[in-house]
Amino acid sequence: MSKVQTKITKKMRSMVSRDKNRLVFQDFDFDLTYITSRIIAMGIPGDFIDKAWRNDAAALAEFF
């Protein structure tokens, strides 16, 4: 993904998640939060065009 696409995607994700917690770690930026050390809350991951504003399913698989 180009730097421009990355900036646009990050902006879209922050607009969609509004005041929710986001996990930003290394190259990952997810709309999820740790409730406890073993329980995570997040929305449904997206593929194709949905991953512009939802968590990217492939990136989540890489993260976990």
C-alpha positions in Angstrom: 0.0 0.0 0.0 1.3 3.4 -0.9 1.9 6.1 1.8 -1.0 8.1 0.5 -3.3 5.1 0.7 -2.1 4.4 4.2 -2.8 7.9 5.3 -6.3 7.9 3.8 -7.0 4.4 5.3 -5.8 5.5 8.8 -8.0 8.7 8.6 -11.0 6.6 7.5 -10.5 4.2 10.4 -10.1 6.9 13.0 -13.3 8.6 11.7 -15.3 5.3 11.8 -14.0 4.3 15.3 -14.5 7.8 16.7 -13.8 7.7 20.4 -13.3 3.9 20.7 -10.0 2.5 21.8 -7.5 1.6 19.0 -4.5 -0.7 19.3 -1.6 0.9 17.5 1.4 -1.4 17.7 4.3 -1.4 15.2 2.7 -1.5 11.7 -0.7 -2.6 13.1 -3.7 -0.3 13.7 -6.8 -2.1 14.9 -10.1 -1.2 16.3 -9.9 -3.5 19.2 -9.4 -3.4 22.9 -8.2 -5.7 25.6 -10.8 -6.3 28.2 -8.5 -8.5 30.2 -5.2 -10.0 29.3 -7.0 -13.0 27.7 -10.2 -11.3 26.3 -10.3 -9.0 23.3 -13.3 -7.1 22.0 -13.4 -6.0 18.3 -15.7 -5.7 15.4 -16.0 -8.1 12.5 -12.9 -8.0 10.3 -13.2 -7.0 6.6 -11.8 -8.1 3.3 -11.6 -6.4 0.0 -13.1 -2.9 0.2 -14.3 -3.3 3.8 -10.8 -3.4 5.1 -10.5 0.3 4.3 -12.6 1.0 7.4 -12.7 -2.3 9.2 -9.9 -4.4 10.7 -8.0 -6.2 7.8 -8.6 -9.9 8.3 -5.2 -10.9 6.9 -3.4 -8.3 9.2 -5.3 -9.7 12.2 -4.2 -13.2 11.4 -0.6 -12.0 11.2 -1.0 -10.1 14.5 -2.4 -13.1 16.4 
